[in-house]
Amino acid sequence: LRCLAGMKVFTVQDIADITGISRLTITRAIERFMESGLVIARGKGTSTRLGGKKPLEYSLNPDRYMISVAPSEGSTTCTLMSFDGNQIAVKKFGFLAEIEYPEYIELSAEAVTDLIRENHVSPDAFYGVILCQGGVINHRDGYIQVSSIPHWDGRLNVVEDIKKKLPFETNVEIENV
């Protein structure tokens, strides 16, 4: 999904060219993404200048949403976005270096909940939360091993901590900034 983020429309071959992954594996992944509503078929594309079969084109589903929680100039910015990259709404709270970890978790969960409620995003249309953090990140297990915030000590299970504070179940992922 990450490699699709900047693409309006794509084909299996487009993804194969970018990632080096086999067309069969990409086709299977796109089928799974379509089943979950993350990707939609757009129809047949254009043939190459040599002719041949027209490829199927796909795009990320513009009716699915996610929220990024990211540090920015002097604050933490929570942005509700559609999968096609349109910014829907924004909420901000204190900068990470100025607040303690438990308060960050609480404020993040509150901002995510408010954005979903205020913008009438249905649970079926909401994909999840992307937490943008600095430090040494264990992506597989969803924790910050060493935070870039000096006073946030120890291993921080940020993914599980956010999930516990949200009033609904959703995907939560963590990315380095």
N, C-alpha and C positions, 0 to 999 in steps of 0.2 A: 504493500500500500504506500510506503514512503516514496518509492520512485514515481508513483502516479500523481503525487501532490501538485506538481506544477503543470500537469498536462491536462488540457481541456478535453481532448479526444485522443485515444491511443488504440493501437492494434497489438496483437500477440507479438508480432515481429518487432514493433517499437520497444516493447519491454525486453525481448530477447536481446536486441542490440545494446540496450543500456546495461542490462544485468549479466549477460552471458549465460543465463539460465535457459534450459532447453524449452522449445516451443510447447512440448507436451506438458511439462511441469507448469508452465505459465497458464496454459489452457485450463488445467485442472484447478489452479489457484483462482483464476477468473470465474470459473463455474461456482466454486465455493463462495466467493465474494458476491456473486449474483444471487445465490440462494439466500444469503444473509442480508441482501438489499444494499450492500455497500457499493456495488458496481452495477451499471445498467447498460444494456446493448443499445447502440445508436443506429444500427443498420449497416449496410455495405458501404465501404469506402471506395476510393478510386483505384484503378489498376495502375501498375507501374507503367512507365513509358514503353516498356517492352510488351505490355498486355498481360494476359493471364487472369486468374481468378481474383475477383475483388475481395479484399479482406474485410472481416467483420470489424467494426469500430465500437469502442466502449468508452464510457466516462465514469468518473465517480458520481454517485447519486447526489444531486443537488438538494434532495429532500431529506438527507441525513445530516446530522449535526454533531459537533464535538466542541469541547471547551479546552483552550490552552490556559495554563496557569504559569506565568513567566515573570521573572524579575525584569524591570525596566527602569528608566530614569527615576530614581527616588521612590519607587513604589513597586508593588506586585500587580500585574495586569492579568485579569481573567477575561478572555475573549471567546464569545460564542460565535462559531463560524459554521457555515455550511460546507459540505465536502467539496463543493466546487470553488471554495476559496473566498466566498463573500463573508465579510464581517457583519454580523447581525447586531451585537451589543457588547458593551465593555463594562466591567466593574473593576475598581482599583482599591487596594488597601496598602498598609505600611510596607516599607522596604524590608526585605528578608533580614538584613544585617541589624535592623532596629527592633525585631520582635523575636521572642523565644519560639522554639520549634512547636510546642503544643498550641500556641496561639496561631501560628502559621497554618497548622492543620485545621483548626477550628474556622479561621477566616476563609481559607480556601474552600472548605466544604460549604460554608454559608454563601459565598459568592457563587459557586456552581449551582447550588439549589435555587438561589434567587434568579439567576440568569435563565434557568430552565422554566421556572414558574412564571416570571414576568414576561417571557417571550412565547409562552404557550407551546413549548416543545414537548411532544408526546414521548413517553418512554420508548415506544417502538422506533421513533425517528432519531433517538439520541444514541450515538455510538459510544461515547465515553469521554474521559478526561486525559489530557496529555500534560504531565507535570514537567516543566523545563527547569532543571536544576544544575548547579555547578558542583564539581567535586568528583570523587571516584564513585561511579555508579555501577551497581550490579543489576543489569537490565533483566536478566533471566528471573531473578528472585525479587526484584522490585524494591531494592533498598539502596540508601546512600551509605557507602562504606566509610568514606571520609568526606565530610561536607566542606564546601568552599566558604561557609559561614563559620568563623572561628569558634563562636560560643555554642554551636550545635555539636555537641560531643557524641562520639560513639556511632554505632551502627543504627541508622534510622530507617525503620520499616515504613517508608512514606506511602507506598502504594496501599498496604493493608490499613495504615492509620487513616488515610483519606476514605477508603471504602467503609470503614467502621462509622465514620461521621456522616456519611451521606444517607439520606432517608430512603434510598432506593439502590438496587443493585445495578452496576454498570462496569464497563471496562475502565481500568486506570493503568496508564503506562507512564514511564519515566524516561526522559531524554536529557542528554547533556546540552548545556548551553555554552 
